[in-house]
């Protein structure tokens, strides 16, 4: 109980310091925010791909023909229309294309072309008056005028694709009729209607006015990770590692400060064994770092939507950060003669070891991995934590992440054993 009381007292003292809270929580979150503003706004990872809506002006001058109407009437279950131009209009106005096309009727071809020229519309479709009659004639050729804004590509391409598919399907039916008529030497509208009906029924799409275009979002088939989120996530990981070690060193320095303020020697005069007092101090360092890491993990997930891999990988990495940072703080302070030497530790040793260990993260922004830099980073204890972070981001096998974790725990054991031994010798 005495050990826990000492640990909680030291932990409470750390969280009462505004200076410590800024370095534990504000700065680690502020740096990724700065990177966010440097690289652009965060977009929704699951935002669907959408084609732009194209304004289409259609001029239907088709007057139809008796042969076409009679043929359509003889198609079993076929679309009833007075002209082929009317079918084209119905296809483009289909609800299936409501998110792609905004179809506006127009009576004057010149006005339709002028609207495209003035960029009031992207495409103008002009159906001539003899469109149905030409199509109904066995040797005739029906033509639609397609007038588009030359500055646009996607929208007109979509409209053209719809029309091409529709006309190919209708042309296939006409070829079938021509072949049948050549073989039977007859132009009976009822027979023509049956042939057209059989041809349409044999097509995968069925009726010619059914959906001709299937638009799918790439995000539905292969989600793409926002590169800004990836950069911010790695920066947040580097800040988490750096400031966890900072907290470990700063909290353990409280042992030296209490010694200089003569509160620690007085504590040793109490009935509590010196080993229990030091254990409580060491546990206070561990609990403080644990609270910091947990809070930063939650904040990173909520604010930046950070994804560092599976929960097993994140748990293992967090445990290694907490244990190694606490042991590193105990070890470093056991080497110091006084708290005045702490400035050199924070400005030199801690900064150098952490940023050398984090080098793979920052060269990763350039899109490549340098084996030499990776090897150098592993000479620092923080480098193995960074390696676990990168392995988690890249979805490495858990066995590979565990191997890096075991090396990190080996560092932890060495730091802890040496640090505890030196402190016990000092206060024996």
N, C-alpha and C positions, 0 to 999 in steps of 0.2 A: 504493500500500500504506500509506503514511504517513497518507493521508486516512482510509482505512478504520480503521486502528488508533486514530486520534483519536476517530472516531465511535463505535466499539465501547467505548472507555474511558468516554466520556461517558454512553453508554447504560447501561453496567454500573453506573456511579456512581448513576444515577437509580434503578435497580431495587434498589440496596442500601439505599436510604432507606425506612424503615418509614413515615415521614410521607408520602412521595411515593406509595408503594404504596396507602395508604389512600385518598388523593385520586384515584388513577388507577383503582382497581378496586372498593374496598369501598363507598364512598359512591355511585358511579353505580349499583350494584346494590341498595344498601340503600333508596334513595328509591323505586324501583318496588315493592319489597316492602312498604313502608309504604302505598303507594297500594292495593296488593292487599288488605291487611287493612282498609283504609278502605271499599273497595267490595264486599268479600265474597269468599267462597271461589271459587277457579277450578274451573269444571266442565269435564268432558270435552266438547270441541266436537262430538264425533261420537256423543254419547250418544243412543240411540234413544228416541223417544217411546213410552211404554207406557201403555195403559189400565189402570185398577185392576181387580183381580179381584173379581167380584161373587159373593157367596154366594147361591145360589138353592135354595130348598126347594120341591120339587115333590111334590104329592099326586096320585097317579094312581088315581082311583076308577073309571075307565072299565071297564065290564064287557064291552065289545065287543058285537057283534051278528052273527047268522048272515049277514045280507045283506052286511055289511062284509067279513067273512072270505071269503065266496064271491067278492066283487068283487076283493079283493086276490089271491086265488088265480088269477084269470083274467087278471091283468095280466102280459104277457110280460116277464120279467126284472125285475119289480117287487119292491118290498120286502115280505117276508113278515112279517106282524104280526097278532096276534090282535085288536088294537084300535087306533083312531086315537090314543088317549092314549099307547099304547106307542110309536108313531112319534114323537110329540112329545117323549117322554122321550129316545128315541134321538138325536133331533136336538140337543137341549140337551147331551147327554153326548158329543157328537161330539168326537174329538180336535182338530178344527179350532177349537173354542172352549175348549180346555183352558187357554189363557193368559188367557181372559176370564171364564170362568164356573167356579164351584165348585158343582156340582149335588149336592144331598143329598136322598135320598128320605125321605118322611114319610108315615105312614098316617093321621094325625089332622089334619084341616083347622084345627081350633082351635089345635093346637100349632104349626102352621106360621105362622098369623097372629101368635101370641104371640111367636114367635122374631123376626119382623120388628118387632113393637112394642118388643121389648127390644133391638133393634139387633144381634141375633145373626146376622141375615141381611138382605140388602138387598131381596130379592124372594121372594114366595111365589106359586106357581102351583098352582091347584087345578082339576083336571080332573074334571068331574062324572061320575056313573056312567052316564048316558045319552048321553055325548058321541058315541060311535060310532053309536048307533042314531039319534040326531037328525040326524047328518050323512048317514047312509045314506038317510034318508027324503027323497024328492024335494022336499018343501016344508018340511022341517025346518031348524032353525037351531041350530047347535052353538055353545056359549059356553064360554069358559075364564075363570075368575076370576083376575085379575092384582092382587096385593096387594103394595104397595111401601112402602119407607121414604120418607116425604115429604122427608127431609133430603138424599136422594141424587138425583142427576140423570143422571150419565153411565152408571153401571152399569145402572139400570133401563131407561134409554133403549136401551142395547144389547140387553138381553133382549127388550124390546118390539119392537125392529126385527127381531130374528130371528123372533119369533113371527108378526109381521105378514106378513113375506115368506113364511113357511111356509104360513100360513093363506090368504093371497092365492093362492098357487099351487094349494093344494088346492081352494079355492073356484072357481078357474077351471076345474078339472077337473069339478067338480060342475055348473057352468053348462053346460059342453059336453054332459054327460050329460043334463041337463034338456032341452036343445034337441033332442038326438037322440031322446030318448024321446017328445017331443011330436010329432016328425015320423014316427016309426016305430010309435008307439002300442004299445010293448012294454017290458017290464021284465026282459028276459032278462039274468041276471047275466053270462053269457059275453060278450054284446054290450057290456054296460056296461064290463066289464074291458078289452075291445079299445079302446073309445072313450077310457077313462082312459089306457091305455097309449100310444095315438097322441098324445093331448094332451101327456103328459109328454115323449114323445120329441121333440115339436115345440118344447119350451121350451129356451132357451139353457142352462139349468142342468141339464136332464135330470131325473134322479130327484129327488123332493122332499126327500130326506134329504141331498142333497149340500150343499156349503158355501153358506150363505145370506148371509154377511157377509165382506167382504174388508177387513182392517185393515192399513193401510200407515203407516209412520212418516214424518212430515213431514221428518225429517232425511235420509231416503233420497232424497227428491225435490228438496229445496232446503236444503242445509246452511246453518245460521245461525251466524254468528260470535259467539262469546261476547263480550258488551260489556265484561266485566271484562278480558279479554285485550286487547281493542282499546285500552282506557284505559291499561293497564300497558305495552302496546307503544309508545304515543305518549310516555308519560313516560320510558320507557327510551331512546327516540330523543332526547328533549330532554337527558337526562343524558349520553348518549354525546357529543352535540355540545358541551355545556357543558364537560365535563371533558377532552375532547380539546383544546379551546382552552386550558384551564387548563394542561394538560401542555405544550403548545407554548410558552406564555409562561414557565412555570416552568423548563423545560429550557433554553430560550434565555437565561434569566437567569444560567445558569451561566457564560456568557462574562463578564458583568460581575463576578461573584463571583471568578472566577479573576484578573481584572484587579486587583481590590482586594486580593487575597491575594498579588499579585506573581508568581503562577505563569505567567500568560499572557505577561507581558513577558519572563520567562526563556525561555519556549518560543519567542519570536520571535528569540532570540539563537542558536538552533540553526540548522543548515544547511537545515532545512525552510523553504520560502518562506512568508511570512505569508499569501499567498492560499490555499495548501494547508491551513494551520492553520485558517483561518476556514472553508474548505470542509468540513473534517472536523467542525468544530463544528456547522455548519449541517446536515450529514448526520446527526450524532448526534441532533439535534432531530427530524429526519424519521423516523429509525428508531425512536426512543422512542415517538412518536405512532403509528406504524404498528403496533408491537407492542401498544399499548394498545387501539387500535380493533379489531384482529383478535380479541384475547382477549375483549373486551366483546361483539363480535358473536356469537362462539361461545357465550358464557355466556348471552346474551339468548335465543338460539335454544333452548338446552337447558333453562334454568330457566323462562323465561316463554313459550316457544313463540311467539316474536315472528315475525310475518310482515309485512315491509315491502315486499312486491312481488316481482317476478321477480329472478332472480339477476343479470341485467344491470343492473337498477335499483339493487340493493344494492351491486354492485361499483362502479358509477359514483358513487353517493353516498359510499361509503367512501373512494374515491380523492380526491374533492373535500374531504371532512373532513380527511384526512391532510395533503394539500398545503396547504390553506388555513390549517389550525391551525398548522402548522409555519411557514409564511410570516408569519402574523399574529404569532406569538411573536418571530420575528426582527425584524419591523418595530417592534413595541412596544418591545422592549428597545433597539433602535437609537436611540430617542427619549429614553431615560432616561440620566441622568448617573451614577447609582449604583444599586446593588441596593436601597438603602433606600427608593427610590421605588416599589419593587415592591408594597408594601402598598396604595398608592393604586390601582395597576393592578388587583390582584386584587379589592379591595373595591369599586372604582368602575367603571373602564373595562370590564374583562372581564365583570363581573356585568351591567352595564347593557346592553352590546351584545348579550350572549347572550340575556338574558331579553326584550329588545325583539324580537330576531329570532325567539324561540320563542313569541311571543304567539299566533299562529294555532293552536298546539297546545292551549293552555289555554282559549281561548275555544271551541275545538271540543268541549270536554267538555259545553258547554251545548247542543250539537246544532245550531249555526248557524255561518255564516262571515260575518265582517264585512269588506267590501272595504277600508274605511279602515284597519283594523288590519293587514290583509294588506299593504297598500301601505307602511305605516310599517315593518313588519318587514323589508321589502326594502331599506330604507336601511342595514341592517347586513349585513356579510358572512355572518353566521350565518343571516340570514333566507333566503338563497338555498339553503342546505343544508336548512333546515327545509321550504322549499317542495318540494325534491326528496323529502324524507321523506313529506310529505303526498301528493304525486303518486304515489309508489310504493304507499302504503297504499290509495289510491283507484284503483289499476290504470290510471293515466294512460298514454297512448301513450309509448313509449320516446323518440320524437322530442321530445315536450314535456319529458320529464325531462332529455334531453340539452341542450336549450336553457337550462334552469336551470343545468345543470352548466357550460356554457360561460361564463355570467355569473360563476359562482363561480370558475372558473379565471382569469377576467380580474382579479377581486379578488386572487387568489393572485399573479399576475404583478406587479401593482402593488406589493403588500406586499413581495414578495421583492426586486424591483429596488431599491426605496427602502431596504429594510433592509440589503441587501448593500452598497449604495453608501455608506451612512452608516457602517457598521462598517469598511469599507475606508478611508474617509477618517480615521476615528478612529485606526486602527492602521497607517496608511501609514508 
